[in-house]
Amino acid sequence: MPLNQPLQSHVQLMAHYNQWMNQKIYDAAANLPEETLKENRGAFFGSILATLNHLAVADTIWLKRLSSIFPPAWELEDAKQLPHIQALDTTLFTDLTSLRDYRHKLDAMLQLLGNKAQDEALTTFVTYSDTKGNQHNKPLFSLLMHIFNHQTHHRGQITTLFSQVGVDVGVTDLNALVPST
């Protein structure tokens, strides 16, 4: 990947990596008994399922915040219809199947955003309020990188929880998807 690559290409790569890893994580989770998924294992959000819920919650909050800047041409009207969430430990779904369906929807929105957001839009600033009401003004590209990095952080926790129950999800490195020249 050339160093002068457009920002949009990086967002697309990260959205693809995000979807690929979420698929791997949910495939692994689908092979575990429900009680294993819900068992508190001492992670930030307790269980595997609660951590997966947290990731969906955080992405919902961000997509909802960002939806105010999406032009109609980006075809992201569905983001405006996402639920309004107050707390990062909200439980969206108590079962893996429903959560996985919702995760697919969120990942599709992130991929669509990557396909639609040109470099000019990615360098614009977004004004938003956090969950405590504090106002911020930050570049869209940096916010998207935060969303993807946040997912990577918590997926790392989930893979640790998986290893505790004998599950190996395989390769998890972004480098596996970085094209060679």
Residue frames as a rotation matrix with the C-alpha (Angstrom) as fourth column:
MET 1
0.585 0.811 0.000 0.00
0.811 -0.585 0.000 0.00
0.000 0.000 -1.000 0.00
PRO 2
-0.202 -0.698 0.687 1.66
0.620 -0.634 -0.462 3.26
0.758 0.333 0.561 -1.08
LEU 3
-0.592 -0.102 -0.799 2.17
0.767 -0.375 -0.520 5.85
-0.247 -0.921 0.301 1.63
ASN 4
-0.924 0.249 -0.292 0.31
-0.302 -0.941 0.152 8.40
-0.237 0.228 0.944 -0.46
GLN 5
-0.706 0.708 0.003 -2.83
0.608 0.604 0.514 6.28
0.363 0.365 -0.858 -0.65
PRO 6
-0.329 0.674 0.661 -6.11
-0.329 -0.738 0.589 8.13
0.885 -0.024 0.465 -0.27
LEU 7
-0.747 0.136 0.651 -7.68
-0.655 0.015 -0.755 8.20
-0.113 -0.991 0.077 3.19
GLN 8
0.299 0.947 -0.115 -10.75
-0.951 0.286 -0.113 6.50
-0.075 0.143 0.987 1.74
SER 9
0.191 -0.297 -0.935 -8.66
-0.400 0.847 -0.351 3.44
0.896 0.441 0.043 0.85
HIS 10
-0.848 -0.530 0.003 -7.56
-0.194 0.304 -0.933 3.12
0.494 -0.792 -0.360 4.46
VAL 11
-0.404 0.791 0.459 -11.14
-0.835 -0.115 -0.537 3.44
-0.373 -0.601 0.707 5.74
GLN 12
0.471 0.574 -0.670 -12.20
-0.814 0.576 -0.078 0.75
0.341 0.581 0.739 3.25
LEU 13
-0.278 -0.663 -0.695 -9.39
-0.197 0.747 -0.635 -1.55
0.940 -0.040 -0.339 4.41
MET 14
-0.932 -0.089 0.351 -10.33
-0.353 0.010 -0.936 -1.02
0.080 -0.996 -0.041 8.06
ALA 15
-0.016 0.993 0.116 -14.03
-0.963 0.016 -0.270 -1.60
-0.270 -0.117 0.956 7.36
HIS 16
0.385 0.089 -0.919 -13.15
-0.572 0.804 -0.162 -4.82
0.725 0.587 0.361 5.53
TYR 17
-0.647 -0.697 -0.311 -10.86
-0.112 0.490 -0.865 -5.95
0.754 -0.524 -0.395 8.36
ASN 18
-0.695 0.460 0.553 -13.53
-0.699 -0.251 -0.669 -5.09
-0.169 -0.852 0.496 10.90
GLN 19
0.376 0.892 -0.249 -16.16
-0.926 0.368 -0.079 -7.16
0.021 0.260 0.965 9.09
TRP 20
0.144 -0.419 -0.896 -13.74
-0.357 0.823 -0.442 -10.07
0.923 0.384 -0.031 8.54
MET 21
-0.849 -0.528 0.002 -12.74
-0.163 0.258 -0.952 -10.20
0.503 -0.809 -0.305 12.20
ASN 22
-0.392 0.785 0.480 -16.31
-0.875 -0.157 -0.458 -9.83
-0.284 -0.599 0.748 13.44
GLN 23
0.470 0.527 -0.708 -17.28
-0.749 0.662 -0.004 -12.79
0.467 0.532 0.706 11.24
LYS 24
-0.259 -0.673 -0.693 -14.47
-0.091 0.732 -0.676 -14.87
0.962 -0.112 -0.251 12.74
ILE 25
-0.904 -0.071 0.421 -15.39
-0.408 -0.147 -0.901 -13.89
0.126 -0.987 0.104 16.29
TYR 26
-0.041 0.978 0.205 -19.09
-0.964 0.015 -0.265 -14.65
-0.262 -0.209 0.942 15.82
ASP 27
0.334 0.077 -0.939 -18.30
-0.533 0.838 -0.120 -17.95
0.778 0.541 0.321 14.07
ALA 28
-0.663 -0.650 -0.372 -16.21
-0.013 0.507 -0.862 -18.96
0.749 -0.567 -0.344 17.08
ALA 29
-0.771 0.416 0.482 -18.85
-0.617 -0.302 -0.726 -17.79
-0.157 -0.857 0.490 19.54
ALA 30
0.159 0.907 -0.389 -21.55
-0.955 0.241 0.172 -19.77
0.250 0.344 0.905 17.72
ASN 31
0.039 -0.230 -0.972 -19.71
-0.146 0.961 -0.234 -22.98
0.988 0.151 0.003 18.65
LEU 32
-0.920 -0.390 0.043 -19.85
-0.068 0.052 -0.996 -22.26
0.386 -0.919 -0.075 22.38
PRO 33
-0.256 0.851 -0.458 -22.70
0.904 0.379 0.200 -23.13
0.344 -0.363 -0.866 24.75
GLU 34
0.360 0.522 0.773 -24.89
0.246 -0.853 0.461 -20.20
0.900 0.025 -0.435 25.82
GLU 35
0.956 0.012 -0.293 -23.74
0.292 -0.117 0.949 -20.49
-0.023 -0.993 -0.116 29.44
THR 36
0.039 -0.999 -0.008 -20.11
0.941 0.034 0.338 -20.13
-0.337 -0.020 0.941 28.33
LEU 37
-0.264 -0.081 0.961 -20.96
0.677 -0.725 0.125 -17.01
0.687 0.684 0.246 26.33
LYS 38
0.492 0.618 0.613 -22.74
-0.008 -0.701 0.713 -15.45
0.871 -0.356 -0.340 29.31
GLU 39
0.601 -0.308 -0.737 -20.31
0.788 0.380 0.484 -16.48
0.131 -0.872 0.472 32.06
ASN 40
0.934 -0.318 0.162 -18.59
-0.343 -0.927 0.154 -13.56
0.101 -0.199 -0.975 33.76
ARG 41
0.632 -0.770 -0.085 -14.90
0.724 0.626 -0.289 -14.05
0.276 0.121 0.954 33.04
GLY 42
0.318 -0.497 -0.808 -13.61
0.662 -0.493 0.564 -10.82
-0.679 -0.714 0.172 34.55
ALA 43
-0.435 -0.416 0.798 -13.32
0.871 -0.419 0.256 -8.84
0.228 0.807 0.545 31.31
PHE 44
-0.997 0.031 0.072 -14.22
-0.043 -0.985 -0.169 -5.12
0.066 -0.172 0.983 31.21
PHE 45
-0.308 0.951 -0.035 -17.82
-0.902 -0.280 0.330 -6.05
0.304 0.133 0.943 30.40
GLY 46
0.096 0.312 0.945 -17.75
-0.778 0.616 -0.125 -9.45
-0.621 -0.724 0.302 32.08
SER 47
0.217 0.143 0.966 -18.69
0.180 0.967 -0.183 -12.06
-0.959 0.213 0.184 29.53
ILE 48
-0.788 -0.413 0.457 -18.06
0.465 0.088 0.881 -12.76
-0.404 0.906 0.123 25.87
LEU 49
-0.085 0.850 0.520 -21.67
0.964 -0.061 0.258 -11.88
0.251 0.524 -0.814 25.03
ALA 50
0.668 0.323 -0.671 -21.59
0.567 -0.804 0.178 -8.67
-0.482 -0.499 -0.720 27.08
THR 51
-0.281 -0.845 -0.455 -18.37
0.125 -0.503 0.855 -7.60
-0.951 0.184 0.247 25.34
LEU 52
-0.732 0.118 0.670 -19.92
0.681 0.152 0.717 -8.30
-0.017 0.981 -0.192 21.93
ASN 53
0.397 0.917 -0.032 -22.94
0.916 -0.394 0.075 -6.24
0.056 -0.059 -0.997 23.04
HIS 54
0.330 -0.341 -0.880 -20.64
0.339 -0.827 0.447 -3.39
-0.881 -0.446 -0.158 24.08
LEU 55
-0.753 -0.646 0.125 -19.05
0.317 -0.189 0.929 -3.31
-0.577 0.740 0.347 20.64
ALA 56
-0.364 0.717 0.595 -22.49
0.865 0.022 0.502 -3.12
0.347 0.697 -0.628 19.02
VAL 57
0.572 0.552 -0.607 -23.51
0.767 -0.623 0.156 -0.41
-0.292 -0.555 -0.779 21.47
ALA 58
-0.094 -0.702 -0.706 -20.42
0.240 -0.704 0.668 1.70
-0.966 -0.107 0.235 20.78
ASP 59
-0.880 -0.216 0.423 -20.81
0.441 -0.044 0.896 1.38
-0.175 0.975 0.134 17.00
THR 60
0.052 0.972 0.227 -24.49
0.965 -0.108 0.241 2.27
0.259 0.207 -0.944 17.31
ILE 61
0.484 0.071 -0.872 -23.64
0.542 -0.807 0.235 5.40
-0.687 -0.586 -0.429 19.29
TRP 62
-0.483 -0.777 -0.403 -21.00
0.118 -0.514 0.850 6.45
-0.868 0.363 0.340 16.75
LEU 63
-0.768 0.232 0.597 -23.06
0.634 0.142 0.761 5.70
0.091 0.962 -0.256 13.65
LYS 64
0.340 0.929 -0.144 -26.01
0.940 -0.331 0.087 7.56
0.033 -0.165 -0.986 15.16
ARG 65
0.248 -0.341 -0.907 -23.77
0.323 -0.854 0.409 10.56
-0.913 -0.394 -0.102 15.97
LEU 66
-0.722 -0.680 -0.128 -22.23
0.074 -0.261 0.963 10.57
-0.688 0.685 0.239 12.52
SER 67
-0.306 0.668 0.678 -25.56
0.922 0.385 0.037 10.05
-0.236 0.637 -0.734 10.73
SER 68
0.530 0.536 -0.658 -26.25
0.415 -0.840 -0.350 13.78
-0.740 -0.087 -0.667 10.98
ILE 69
-0.047 -0.623 -0.780 -23.44
-0.528 -0.648 0.549 14.45
-0.848 0.438 -0.298 8.49
PHE 70
-0.601 -0.172 0.781 -24.24
0.429 0.755 0.496 11.67
-0.675 0.633 -0.380 6.03
PRO 71
-0.549 0.447 -0.707 -25.51
-0.752 -0.633 0.184 13.16
-0.365 0.632 0.683 2.77
PRO 72
0.479 0.837 0.265 -28.36
-0.597 0.532 -0.601 11.24
-0.644 0.129 0.754 1.08
ALA 73
0.523 -0.328 -0.786 -25.94
-0.734 0.295 -0.612 10.05
0.432 0.898 -0.087 -1.62
TRP 74
-0.577 -0.784 0.229 -24.11
-0.785 0.455 -0.421 7.99
0.226 -0.422 -0.878 1.02
GLU 75
0.066 0.727 -0.683 -27.24
-0.394 0.648 0.652 5.83
0.917 0.226 0.329 1.40
LEU 76
-0.759 -0.402 -0.512 -26.81
0.308 0.472 -0.826 5.61
0.574 -0.785 -0.234 5.17
GLU 77
-0.212 0.786 0.581 -30.32
-0.621 -0.567 0.541 6.64
0.755 -0.246 0.608 6.18
ASP 78
0.466 0.391 -0.794 -30.59
0.239 0.808 0.538 3.44
0.852 -0.440 0.283 8.26
ALA 79
-0.538 -0.742 -0.400 -28.00
0.628 -0.037 -0.777 4.85
0.562 -0.669 0.486 10.68
LYS 80
-0.712 0.331 0.620 -30.45
-0.476 -0.876 -0.079 7.59
0.517 -0.351 0.781 11.66
GLN 81
0.332 0.936 -0.118 -32.95
-0.609 0.309 0.731 4.89
0.721 -0.171 0.672 12.66
LEU 82
-0.339 -0.521 -0.783 -30.59
0.305 0.727 -0.615 3.09
0.890 -0.448 -0.088 15.03
PRO 83
0.582 0.625 -0.520 -31.68
0.673 -0.013 0.739 3.04
0.455 -0.781 -0.428 18.68
HIS 84
0.293 -0.438 0.850 -30.68
-0.469 -0.841 -0.271 5.90
0.833 -0.319 -0.452 20.97
ILE 85
0.420 -0.268 -0.867 -28.37
0.649 0.756 0.080 4.51
0.634 -0.597 0.492 23.65
GLN 86
0.841 -0.018 0.540 -27.46
-0.329 -0.810 0.486 6.18
0.429 -0.587 -0.687 26.94
ALA 87
0.512 -0.617 0.597 -24.90
-0.680 0.133 0.721 3.79
-0.524 -0.775 -0.351 28.48
LEU 88
-0.109 -0.702 -0.704 -21.93
-0.958 0.263 -0.113 1.82
0.265 0.662 -0.701 27.16
ASP 89
-0.934 -0.217 0.283 -22.98
-0.305 0.897 -0.321 -1.28
-0.184 -0.386 -0.904 29.11
THR 90
0.014 0.989 -0.148 -26.44
-0.907 -0.050 -0.417 -1.43
-0.420 0.140 0.897 27.54
THR 91
-0.663 -0.103 0.741 -27.57
0.108 0.967 0.232 -4.91
-0.741 0.234 -0.630 26.56
LEU 92
-0.487 0.465 -0.740 -29.00
-0.860 -0.403 0.313 -4.75
-0.152 0.789 0.596 23.06
PHE 93
0.355 0.532 -0.769 -29.57
-0.648 0.733 0.207 -8.50
0.673 0.425 0.605 22.73
THR 94
0.238 -0.214 0.947 -29.46
-0.863 0.400 0.308 -11.41
-0.445 -0.891 -0.089 25.15
ASP 95
0.630 -0.034 0.775 -28.89
0.216 0.967 -0.133 -14.01
-0.746 0.251 0.617 22.43
LEU 96
-0.370 -0.927 -0.051 -26.01
0.119 -0.102 0.988 -14.42
-0.921 0.360 0.148 20.00
THR 97
-0.330 0.273 0.904 -28.17
0.920 0.306 0.244 -14.89
-0.210 0.912 -0.352 16.89
SER 98
0.740 0.666 0.095 -29.97
0.672 -0.728 -0.131 -11.55
-0.018 0.161 -0.987 17.25
LEU 99
0.541 -0.626 -0.562 -26.75
-0.072 -0.701 0.710 -9.77
-0.838 -0.343 -0.424 18.17
ARG 100
-0.464 -0.730 0.501 -24.99
0.426 0.313 0.849 -11.30
-0.777 0.608 0.166 15.16
ASP 101
0.122 0.598 0.792 -27.77
0.992 -0.100 -0.077 -10.12
0.034 0.795 -0.605 12.82
TYR 102
0.934 0.211 -0.287 -27.44
0.263 -0.952 0.158 -6.62
-0.240 -0.223 -0.945 14.25
ARG 103
0.125 -0.975 -0.181 -23.63
0.040 -0.177 0.983 -6.78
-0.991 -0.131 0.017 13.94
HIS 104
-0.323 -0.180 0.929 -24.01
0.878 0.310 0.365 -7.62
-0.354 0.933 0.058 10.22
LYS 105
0.643 0.661 0.387 -26.17
0.748 -0.650 -0.132 -4.52
0.164 0.374 -0.913 9.82
LEU 106
0.803 -0.394 -0.446 -23.61
-0.048 -0.790 0.612 -2.31
-0.594 -0.470 -0.653 11.59
ASP 107
-0.199 -0.938 0.284 -20.69
0.281 0.223 0.933 -3.74
-0.939 0.265 0.219 9.60
ALA 108
-0.009 0.280 0.960 -22.59
0.999 0.053 -0.006 -3.17
-0.053 0.959 -0.280 6.35
MET 109
0.934 0.358 -0.010 -23.08
0.358 -0.934 0.010 0.48
-0.006 -0.013 -1.000 7.33
LEU 110
0.448 -0.844 -0.296 -19.38
-0.142 -0.394 0.908 0.88
-0.883 -0.364 -0.296 8.13
GLN 111
-0.369 -0.565 0.738 -18.42
0.643 0.418 0.642 -0.68
-0.671 0.712 0.209 4.81
LEU 112
0.388 0.590 0.708 -20.89
0.909 -0.371 -0.190 1.53
0.150 0.717 -0.681 2.95
LEU 113
0.910 -0.113 -0.399 -19.48
0.060 -0.915 0.398 4.56
-0.410 -0.386 -0.826 4.75
GLY 114
-0.027 -0.998 0.051 -16.00
0.087 0.048 0.995 3.56
-0.996 0.031 0.086 3.63
ASN 115
-0.321 -0.036 0.946 -17.18
0.894 0.317 0.315 3.22
-0.312 0.948 -0.069 0.05
LYS 116
0.540 0.690 0.483 -18.99
0.801 -0.597 -0.043 6.58
0.259 0.410 -0.874 0.04
ALA 117
0.846 -0.189 -0.499 -16.75
0.170 -0.790 0.589 8.89
-0.506 -0.583 -0.636 2.08
GLN 118
0.619 -0.649 0.443 -14.28
0.486 -0.127 -0.865 10.57
0.617 0.750 0.237 -0.24
ASP 119
-0.281 -0.866 -0.414 -11.08
0.902 -0.091 -0.422 12.11
0.328 -0.492 0.807 1.14
GLU 120
-0.609 0.087 0.788 -12.60
-0.057 -0.996 0.066 15.61
0.791 -0.005 0.612 1.20
ALA 121
0.484 0.856 0.183 -15.39
-0.348 -0.004 0.938 14.42
0.803 -0.517 0.295 3.53
LEU 122
0.562 -0.299 -0.771 -12.97
0.659 0.726 0.199 12.40
0.500 -0.620 0.604 5.66
THR 123
-0.560 -0.827 -0.052 -10.97
0.719 -0.454 -0.526 15.54
0.412 -0.332 0.849 6.48
THR 124
-0.096 0.599 0.795 -14.01
-0.209 -0.793 0.572 17.55
0.973 -0.111 0.201 7.58
PHE 125
-0.960 -0.219 0.175 -14.67
-0.189 0.042 -0.981 18.09
0.208 -0.975 -0.082 11.26
VAL 126
-0.110 0.920 -0.375 -17.65
0.328 0.390 0.860 16.57
0.938 -0.028 -0.345 13.03
THR 127
-0.673 0.012 0.740 -19.22
-0.633 -0.526 -0.568 18.21
0.382 -0.850 0.361 16.05
TYR 128
0.069 0.670 -0.739 -20.86
0.105 0.732 0.673 15.82
0.992 -0.124 -0.020 18.49
SER 129
0.145 0.028 0.989 -21.70
-0.947 -0.286 0.147 15.37
0.287 -0.958 -0.015 22.16
ASP 130
-0.739 -0.436 -0.513 -20.38
-0.259 0.887 -0.382 12.40
0.622 -0.150 -0.769 24.11
THR 131
-0.097 0.761 -0.642 -22.52
0.530 0.585 0.614 10.32
0.842 -0.281 -0.460 26.50
LYS 132
-0.284 -0.046 -0.958 -21.77
0.930 -0.256 -0.263 12.82
-0.233 -0.966 0.116 29.30
GLY 133
0.732 0.680 -0.046 -22.89
0.632 -0.703 -0.327 15.79
-0.254 0.210 -0.944 27.22
ASN 134
0.037 -0.799 -0.600 -19.41
0.067 -0.597 0.800 17.17
-0.997 -0.070 0.032 26.50
GLN 135
0.939 0.322 -0.122 -19.13
-0.068 -0.174 -0.982 18.69
-0.337 0.931 -0.142 23.04
HIS 136
-0.079 -0.967 0.241 -16.26
0.233 0.217 0.948 17.78
-0.969 0.131 0.208 20.69
ASN 137
0.835 0.204 -0.511 -15.17
-0.426 -0.347 -0.835 18.77
-0.348 0.915 -0.203 17.19
LYS 138
-0.097 -0.882 0.461 -12.89
-0.284 0.468 0.837 16.21
-0.954 -0.050 -0.295 15.49
PRO 139
-0.449 -0.134 -0.884 -11.96
-0.889 -0.033 0.457 15.04
-0.090 0.990 -0.104 11.97
LEU 140
0.626 0.777 -0.071 -14.21
-0.775 0.610 -0.163 12.32
-0.084 0.157 0.984 10.55
PHE 141
0.329 -0.563 -0.758 -11.22
-0.332 0.683 -0.651 10.18
0.884 0.466 0.038 9.51
SER 142
-0.708 -0.644 0.289 -9.83
-0.463 0.115 -0.879 10.18
0.533 -0.756 -0.380 13.06
LEU 143
-0.146 0.748 0.648 -13.23
-0.927 0.126 -0.354 9.27
-0.346 -0.652 0.675 14.50
LEU 144
0.750 0.405 -0.523 -13.56
-0.600 0.750 -0.278 6.34
0.280 0.522 0.805 12.09
MET 145
-0.125 -0.863 -0.490 -10.08
-0.254 0.505 -0.825 5.13
0.959 0.021 -0.283 13.02
HIS 146
-0.667 -0.030 0.745 -11.15
-0.744 -0.035 -0.667 5.31
0.046 -0.999 0.001 16.67
ILE 147
0.421 0.895 0.147 -14.23
-0.886 0.440 -0.143 3.19
-0.193 -0.070 0.979 15.92
PHE 148
0.653 -0.212 -0.727 -12.12
-0.296 0.812 -0.502 0.51
0.697 0.543 0.468 14.24
ASN 149
-0.463 -0.885 0.037 -9.39
-0.324 0.131 -0.937 0.65
0.825 -0.446 -0.348 16.91
HIS 150
-0.302 0.454 0.838 -11.98
-0.947 -0.038 -0.320 0.34
-0.114 -0.890 0.441 19.68
GLN 151
0.774 0.597 -0.210 -13.33
-0.626 0.771 -0.116 -2.82
0.093 0.221 0.971 18.06
THR 152
0.245 -0.771 -0.587 -9.82
-0.151 0.568 -0.809 -4.25
0.958 0.287 0.022 17.73
HIS 153
-0.576 -0.462 0.675 -9.17
-0.681 -0.185 -0.708 -3.55
0.452 -0.868 -0.208 21.41
HIS 154
-0.019 0.658 0.752 -12.26
-0.908 0.304 -0.288 -5.40
-0.418 -0.689 0.592 22.62
ARG 155
0.806 0.211 -0.553 -11.93
-0.471 0.795 -0.382 -8.21
0.360 0.568 0.740 20.08
GLY 156
-0.252 -0.947 -0.200 -8.49
-0.391 0.289 -0.874 -8.78
0.885 -0.142 -0.443 21.59
GLN 157
-0.537 0.155 0.829 -10.19
-0.828 0.091 -0.554 -9.24
-0.161 -0.984 0.080 24.95
ILE 158
0.560 0.827 0.051 -12.69
-0.786 0.550 -0.282 -11.62
-0.261 0.118 0.958 23.39
THR 159
0.473 -0.438 -0.764 -9.94
-0.372 0.687 -0.624 -13.73
0.798 0.580 0.162 21.81
THR 160
-0.670 -0.664 0.333 -8.33
-0.561 0.158 -0.813 -13.96
0.487 -0.731 -0.478 25.26
LEU 161
-0.139 0.719 0.681 -11.65
-0.866 0.245 -0.436 -15.12
-0.480 -0.650 0.589 26.72
PHE 162
0.742 0.363 -0.563 -11.90
-0.630 0.664 -0.403 -17.65
0.228 0.654 0.722 23.88
SER 163
-0.102 -0.863 -0.495 -8.42
-0.425 0.488 -0.762 -18.98
0.899 0.132 -0.417 24.61
GLN 164
-0.605 -0.068 0.794 -9.48
-0.796 0.091 -0.598 -19.52
-0.032 -0.994 -0.109 28.23
VAL 165
0.286 0.770 0.570 -12.13
-0.595 0.610 -0.524 -21.97
-0.751 -0.189 0.632 26.97
GLY 166
-0.248 -0.550 0.797 -9.88
0.188 0.780 0.597 -23.59
-0.950 0.298 -0.090 24.36
VAL 167
0.708 0.527 0.471 -11.04
0.582 -0.056 -0.811 -21.72
-0.401 0.848 -0.346 21.24
ASP 168
-0.450 -0.847 -0.283 -8.52
0.341 -0.455 0.822 -20.43
-0.825 0.273 0.494 18.69
VAL 169
0.609 0.746 -0.271 -9.97
0.072 -0.392 -0.917 -18.00
-0.790 0.539 -0.293 16.12
GLY 170
0.410 -0.521 0.749 -6.86
0.907 0.321 -0.273 -18.20
-0.098 0.791 0.604 13.95
VAL 171
-0.610 -0.712 0.347 -5.15
0.769 -0.638 0.043 -15.26
0.191 0.293 0.937 12.28
THR 172
0.439 0.769 -0.464 -6.34
0.849 -0.525 -0.066 -11.92
-0.295 -0.365 -0.883 13.61
ASP 173
-0.355 -0.727 -0.587 -3.76
0.473 -0.682 0.558 -9.53
-0.806 -0.080 0.586 12.17
LEU 174
0.602 0.486 -0.633 -4.74
-0.196 -0.679 -0.707 -6.65
-0.774 0.550 -0.314 9.88
ASN 175
-0.290 -0.846 -0.447 -1.59
-0.726 -0.110 0.679 -7.49
-0.624 0.521 -0.583 7.93
ALA 176
-0.544 0.154 0.825 -3.38
0.359 0.931 0.064 -10.59
-0.758 0.331 -0.562 6.59
LEU 177
0.441 0.818 0.370 -5.59
0.753 -0.112 -0.649 -8.23
-0.489 0.565 -0.665 4.53
VAL 178
0.364 -0.387 -0.847 -3.03
-0.361 -0.897 0.255 -5.57
-0.859 0.213 -0.466 3.57
PRO 179
0.983 0.047 0.177 -2.38
0.139 0.431 -0.892 -6.00
-0.118 0.901 0.417 -0.14
SER 180
0.080 -0.996 0.038 1.18
0.473 0.072 0.878 -6.61
-0.877 -0.052 0.477 -1.32
THR 181
0.636 0.080 -0.767 2.64
-0.519 -0.692 -0.502 -4.56
-0.571 0.718 -0.399 -4.12
